């Protein structure tokens, strides 16, 4: 058993075994000398009683550690022996990867469509000898397509993320 007390000089929290109660000690922070408190409590118990209390506390600690290890082992076995959880997890990972690939492809297609429309606009303006307006409109179309791609793909990714989060919350609630 430990005696917890504050240093009489600097108020640092100190701990000593009860068996050192009444003995001289120094504070590691301020190096002040003092006697470890708790001598009255220590004198109340015979040495055999103190040892039996310490042994009981140690045994209780070992029992609690053993229970914690058993519980951890049980949890690991439960997760690893449930094939439906592993299958659902791998399917979810596969679907997440597939949606990411489709989302990236969708972004590229939207941007390429914008570039194609901009090229057509620029060629039409070039035929009319109006390069300034054609260049401006082509740039506007490319920027619009890029922003549209970001918006569509960003919303898709956000919806997939929300769906995954909701699925996780529902599983935890069961």
C-alpha positions as CSV (number, residue, x, y, z in Angstrom):
1,X,0.0,0.0,0.0
2,X,1.2,3.5,-0.8
3,X,0.9,6.7,1.2
4,X,0.1,9.6,-1.0
5,X,0.8,13.1,0.4
6,X,1.9,16.6,-0.7
7,X,5.4,17.9,0.0
8,X,5.2,20.3,2.9
9,X,7.5,22.8,1.1
10,X,6.5,22.8,-2.6
11,X,3.2,20.8,-2.5
12,X,4.3,18.2,-5.1
13,X,2.4,15.0,-5.0
14,X,4.6,12.2,-3.5
15,X,4.0,8.5,-2.9
16,X,5.9,6.2,-0.6
17,X,5.2,2.6,0.6
18,X,3.3,2.5,4.0
19,X,6.3,0.6,5.4
20,X,8.4,3.8,5.0
21,X,5.9,5.9,7.2
22,X,7.7,7.9,9.8
23,X,11.1,7.6,8.1
24,X,13.1,10.6,6.8
25,X,12.8,11.3,3.0
26,X,13.6,14.1,0.5
27,X,11.3,15.7,-2.1
28,X,12.6,15.0,-5.6
29,X,11.3,18.5,-6.7
30,X,12.6,20.9,-4.1
31,X,15.0,18.6,-2.1
32,X,13.3,19.5,1.2
33,X,13.7,17.0,4.1
34,X,10.7,15.7,6.0
35,X,9.3,12.5,7.6
36,X,6.9,10.4,5.5
37,X,3.4,10.7,7.0
38,X,1.2,7.8,7.9
39,X,3.2,6.5,10.9
40,X,0.0,6.3,13.0
41,X,-1.7,4.2,10.3
42,X,1.3,2.0,10.0
43,X,1.5,1.4,13.7
44,X,-2.1,0.3,13.8
45,X,-1.3,-2.8,11.7
46,X,1.2,-5.4,12.6
47,X,3.7,-6.3,9.9
48,X,1.8,-9.5,9.1
49,X,-1.5,-7.6,8.6
50,X,0.2,-5.2,6.2
51,X,1.7,-8.0,4.2
52,X,-1.6,-9.8,4.0
53,X,-3.4,-6.7,2.8
54,X,-0.7,-6.1,0.2
55,X,-1.0,-9.8,-0.9
56,X,-4.8,-9.5,-1.1
57,X,-4.5,-6.4,-3.3
58,X,-2.0,-8.0,-5.5
59,X,-4.2,-11.1,-5.9
60,X,-7.2,-8.9,-6.8
61,X,-5.1,-7.1,-9.4
62,X,-4.1,-10.4,-10.9
63,X,-7.7,-11.6,-11.1
64,X,-8.8,-8.4,-12.7
65,X,-6.0,-8.7,-15.3
66,X,-6.9,-12.3,-16.0
67,X,-10.6,-11.3,-16.5
68,X,-9.6,-8.5,-18.9
69,X,-7.4,-10.9,-20.9
70,X,-10.3,-13.4,-21.1
71,X,-12.7,-10.7,-22.3
72,X,-10.3,-9.5,-24.9
73,X,-9.8,-13.0,-26.2
74,X,-13.5,-13.6,-26.3
75,X,-14.0,-10.4,-28.3
76,X,-11.3,-11.3,-30.8
77,X,-12.7,-14.8,-31.3
78,X,-16.2,-13.4,-31.8
79,X,-15.1,-11.0,-34.5
80,X,-12.8,-13.5,-36.3
81,X,-15.3,-16.4,-36.2
82,X,-18.2,-14.4,-37.7
83,X,-17.8,-14.9,-41.5
84,X,-20.7,-12.6,-42.3
85,X,-18.8,-9.6,-40.8
86,X,-15.7,-10.4,-42.8
87,X,-17.7,-10.8,-46.0
88,X,-19.6,-7.6,-45.5
89,X,-16.4,-5.7,-44.7
90,X,-14.7,-7.0,-47.9
91,X,-17.8,-6.3,-50.0
92,X,-18.0,-2.8,-48.5
93,X,-14.3,-2.1,-49.3
94,X,-14.8,-3.4,-52.9
95,X,-17.9,-1.2,-53.4
96,X,-16.1,1.8,-52.0
97,X,-13.2,1.2,-54.4
98,X,-15.6,0.7,-57.3
99,X,-17.5,4.0,-56.5
100,X,-14.2,5.8,-56.3
101,X,-13.1,4.6,-59.7
102,X,-16.5,5.4,-61.3
103,X,-16.4,8.8,-59.6
104,X,-13.0,9.6,-61.1
105,X,-14.0,8.4,-64.5
106,X,-17.2,10.6,-64.3
107,X,-15.0,13.6,-63.5
108,X,-12.7,12.9,-66.5
109,X,-15.7,12.5,-68.8
110,X,-17.3,15.8,-67.7
111,X,-14.0,17.6,-68.2
112,X,-13.5,16.1,-71.6
113,X,-17.0,17.0,-72.7
114,X,-16.3,20.6,-71.6
115,X,-13.1,20.6,-73.6
116,X,-14.9,19.2,-76.6
117,X,-17.6,21.9,-76.4
118,X,-15.0,24.6,-76.0
119,X,-13.2,23.4,-79.1
120,X,-16.4,23.4,-81.1
121,X,-17.2,26.9,-79.8
122,X,-13.7,28.1,-80.7
123,X,-13.8,26.7,-84.2
124,X,-17.2,28.3,-84.8
125,X,-15.8,31.7,-83.6
126,X,-12.7,31.2,-85.8
127,X,-14.9,30.7,-88.9
128,X,-16.5,34.1,-88.0
129,X,-13.1,35.7,-87.5
130,X,-14.0,36.5,-83.9
131,X,-11.1,34.9,-81.9
132,X,-11.5,37.1,-78.8
133,X,-15.1,36.1,-78.1
134,X,-14.4,32.5,-79.2
135,X,-11.4,32.3,-76.8
136,X,-13.4,33.8,-74.0
137,X,-16.4,31.5,-74.5
138,X,-14.1,28.5,-74.9
139,X,-12.3,29.3,-71.6
140,X,-15.7,29.9,-69.9
141,X,-16.9,26.5,-71.1
142,X,-13.8,24.7,-69.9
143,X,-14.0,26.3,-66.4
144,X,-17.7,25.6,-66.2
145,X,-17.1,21.9,-67.1
146,X,-14.3,21.6,-64.5
147,X,-16.5,23.2,-61.8
148,X,-19.4,21.0,-62.8
149,X,-17.2,17.9,-62.6
150,X,-16.0,18.9,-59.1
151,X,-19.5,19.6,-57.9
152,X,-21.0,16.3,-59.3
153,X,-18.2,14.1,-58.1
154,X,-17.9,15.9,-54.8
155,X,-21.6,15.4,-54.1
156,X,-21.3,11.7,-55.1
157,X,-18.4,11.2,-52.8
158,X,-20.1,12.9,-50.0
159,X,-23.3,10.8,-50.4
160,X,-21.2,7.6,-50.4
161,X,-19.4,8.7,-47.3
162,X,-22.7,9.6,-45.5
163,X,-24.2,6.2,-46.5
164,X,-21.1,4.4,-45.1
165,X,-21.3,6.3,-41.9
166,X,-25.0,5.6,-41.5
167,X,-24.5,1.9,-42.2
168,X,-21.8,1.9,-39.5
169,X,-24.1,3.7,-37.0
170,X,-26.9,1.2,-37.7
171,X,-24.6,-1.8,-37.1
172,X,-23.5,-0.3,-33.8
173,X,-27.1,0.3,-32.7
174,X,-28.1,-3.3,-33.2
